[in-house]
Amino acid sequence: MSRRILCGILGIVLVLAGTAFAAEYMNLQDSINTALQNNPSIKAQDQEVMGKDMEQRSSFGEMLPEVTLNYGYARLNEAPFLTVSGMGKILLGTKENYEFTIEATQPLFTGGALYNSYRISKNNYYAADLGRQTVIRELKQRVIEAYYGVIKARQVYEVAQSGVSSIKAHLDVANAFYNQGMIPKNDLLEAQVRYAESEQNLIIADNAIKLAESGLNLLLGRSLAEPVTIDTEIPMATLVESLDNSTETALQMRQEIKTIMLQIDNANKAIKISRAGYLPSIAATYTYERIGEDPDVEDDSWSVGVGMSWNIFEGGSNYYDVSSAKTVSSKLGYLLKSLQDQISLEVKNAFLSAQESRARTTVAEKAIDQAKENLRIQKDRYNLQVATTTNVLDAQALLDQAMKNYITARSDYAKAIASLHSAMGTL
């Protein structure tokens, strides 16, 4: 009975373990979501956006009234007085002195300097968010490439494993033929060397899997040694966008273009801020004051006023400030044109790479069938002793290479599609 119970417990544990292992499976979107949650670069960008938001709020606060509260107390050893001949002492104050003052200042007109400063800080906030989107887009592309890189490495390993098995089978046949005196020893030695070479290739392929898995885990913010359970096939997405449409989308959607356009807008606002130096500044003030020996009963007073400050001449510095701001705006305009050309080239490269990889996939798929037929023929000819070991092993190498070319083409196509969407700003 106890043995049955033990077996039952063991079975439950295995089921639970299998369930836990299955729960670790991640498709591509799961991997991207995990990377976005754990990657420190995204968290750093979140702090950058938050900091720019605080700067925006601070800049807005500069347009609101500034209120200053002052409270003071002073005790003198005796009340101040003035001695007048024939009149004696005339008190000029009290020993106990309290002072309470509230002063409020509201800017009324600054030539647009405060408002444009606020708009610049708001643009900086938008630019920080666009920078965050850029980091997210680049991280997504890296995760996609790493994800498909793992699948590619595992499929290449399967090809290497299949090659080892095939060459081992041929080696067994060669051994039998040699023992029967049907082939010379150098044919057998060639098969043994190629078998050893295939085992080395299998070791290299296995190491490539480990490196690919570690790279993916690094992007996901996980332990480098954590097992990776993902898809087994690389999809063949449809390339529907034309090059012109893709380029047009990129010029509208890319975060870098939006950022530099915000910078140009900031530069134009900086020109307005510089021109504000030609204009007066007007502010309203309100002051309430209470002074005396008793802070609760003594005299109080208030005043309201409007003041103007106008800097008439500063040696031409305002003019040069405006000219300097204009050069910044012009420079950014040229940089925008250069960036647009660069992005157009990125889109074209990705688009052409996707087309090339798709065409290579079609060709490689046909080559696999041809290589398989060639290997079958060479094995049959070898069994009839009208072909050599070299013919068989070369045919096996051609098949392995055709399968690797097909796997690489599919991987390159999937990565090119991701690069295209990244270049378009839609990833």
Protein Blocks (a to p, Z undefined) as FASTA:
>chain_A
ZZmmmmmmmmmmmmmmmmmmmmmpccfklmmmmmmmmmmklmmmmmmmmmmmmmmmmmmm
mmpccddddddddddfbdcddddehklpadfbdfbdcdddddddddfbgghmmmmmmmmm
mmmmmmmmmmmmmmmmmmmmmmmmmmmmmmmmmmmmmmmmmmmmmmmmmmmmmmmmmmno
pacfklmmmmmmmmmmmmmmmmmmmmmmmmmmmmmmmmnopafklccdddfbdcddddfb
cfklmmmmmmmmmmklmmmmmmmmmmmmmmmmmmmmmpccdddddddddedjblklmccd
ddddddddddfbgghmmmmmmmmmmmmmmmmmmmmmmmmmmmmmmmmmmmmmmmmmmmmm
mmmmmmmmmmmmmmmmmmmmmmnopacfklmmmmmmmmmmmmmmmmmmmmmmmmmmmmmm
mmnopZZ
